[in-house]
Amino acid sequence: MDPVTLTTERLLLRPFGPSDAEAVHAACQDPEIRRWTPVPTPYRRADAEEFVRQICPEEWRDDITYRFAVITRDGGALVGSMALVRLAQLRTEERQAELGYWTVPEQRRRGYTGEAARAVVEWAFTGLGVERLEWCAQVGNEGSRAVALAAGFRMEGIDRARIVHNGTRRDAWRGAVLPSDWGLPQATPYLPAPERPAVAGPA
């Protein structure tokens, strides 16, 4: 796929480029990013160069992951990374993807990541035909969960041992958002499971 650019009221979402290497390297020194996301540790300048020059362009080209640099429109500062990861061929019946992100420390608690997430969710539904968009994060990652909720994800449960991080399997919160949650149509009809009747307690 050819890379795309998205805009919001305060943000520009564009593909990462070579000029982002320094900011990405600085961001990934943050202990919280290393705690919750699978970035190399230690994170070297060479890792940042590989990320912006090789990994991101190849992912776009191969339709694997669509990774955006989130930039402030006023000043051009890096806010973070927003990625849409294809879980199944979007041209097949599954039409599923997963949303992931990180935010640089100095840009947190300003609503930027939720704003960017909503832009990518809308693009996924209207531009790519995604019919189920998932989110998952290690249990305890309250910041990521807050962003997901702000973007309309509904929490669906805990997946045991879903995430491997630093050599250890971790439980993960899981959520999803559907086009219907946004009032949008989808190609494949959705038949929800019937609600279970309430079970009476002991007399």
Secondary structure by P-SEA (a helix, b strand, c coil): ccbbbbbcccbbbbcccccaaaaaaaaaccaaaaacccccccccaaaaaaaaccaaaaaaaaccccccbbbbcccccccbbbbbbbccccccccccccccccccccccccaaaaaaaaaaaaaaaccccccbbbbbccccaaaaaaaaaaaccccccccccccccccbbbbbbbbccccccccccccbbbbcccccccccccc
